Amino acid sequence: MEFRPSRALVEPTRLRVLLFLAKESPQSFVETTRVLGIRHNNTLTSHVSVLEDAGLIKVSKLFRHRRPATILDITAKGRAELVQARDALNAVELMK
């Protein structure tokens, strides 16, 4: 079976966001920008929108210590997409 990644994952920053959330989820928007070294909130906002629209992450708004917070969480579909990508890369490696 041929693996065709979600169009949302063909952009490196979105892939980095999803990989980070796979390891450290759920995570705040602010912490995600800090860890990934994304300097402008608008950049992450646009990538998060694409990932959310693709069903790969869930975005929640809540209050922490009376302050608004945006929380990012990988979905089961997002995890499955990463597993498929990993398996496809491993198959390519085995072909060498």
N, C-alpha and C positions, 0 to 999 in steps of 0.2 A: 504494500500500500504506500502510495506516494504522500509525503507530508507537504502540506501547503500551509505555511504559517498565516495567522491572522494578519490582515493588512496593518493592524495596529502595532504589530511587533517588528515590522520591517525598519522602523526608525530606531537607531541605537539608544537614544535617551529613554524611550518608552520601554524598551527591553530592559534597560538598567533599573527603571522604576519597578517593573514587575519582578525582576530577580531580587531586588532589595525587599520587596513586600513578601516574597515567598520565604525569605529567611527571617524577617523581622515584622511580622504582621499581627495585629493592626499597628499602624504607625501614624503619627501626626504629619500633617502637610509640612509644617515648619521643620520637623526633624528630617523628613525626607529631603527637603531642599538642602539642609545642612550636610547631611551624610553624602549625598550625591554631588555636592558642590555646584548646585544650580543657583546662579546668582540672582536671577529675576523670577519673581513669583509668577509673572505672566507666562513664562516658558513652561513651568511645571503645570500651571493651570490648563494650558492648551493640551499638553500631553495627557494629563489626568482625564480630561473630557473625552479624548479619543479612546483611552483604555476603558473608561466607564461605559461609553456608548457601545463598545465591542463586548461588554459583559465580562471583562477580565478583572476588573476591580469594582469595589463598592465604595462609595463616598458617603460619609455621614457627617452631619453638622451637629455639634453639641456644645455644651458649656462645661469648661473645666475651671474650677476656682473662680466662677462667675465671669469667665472670659470665653468668647466664642472660639471653638476649635474645629478644624476640619480633620477628619480621621479617614485614612485610606486603608483598605483591607482587600487582599486578594480573594477572588472567588474560586469556587471549585473549577469553573471553566478556565480561569486563569492558570491554576495549577496544572490542569490537564494539558493545556497548550504548551506550558513549559516542559512537561514530561515528554510530549510528542516531539518537541524541538530537540531535546536532549537525545532522545532515541534516534532521531534522524541524523544528528551529528555523529553519534557513536557508530551508526551504520556506515557512514562515509569514512570514518577513521578505520574501520575494519576492512574496507575495500583497498586500502593502500598496500 
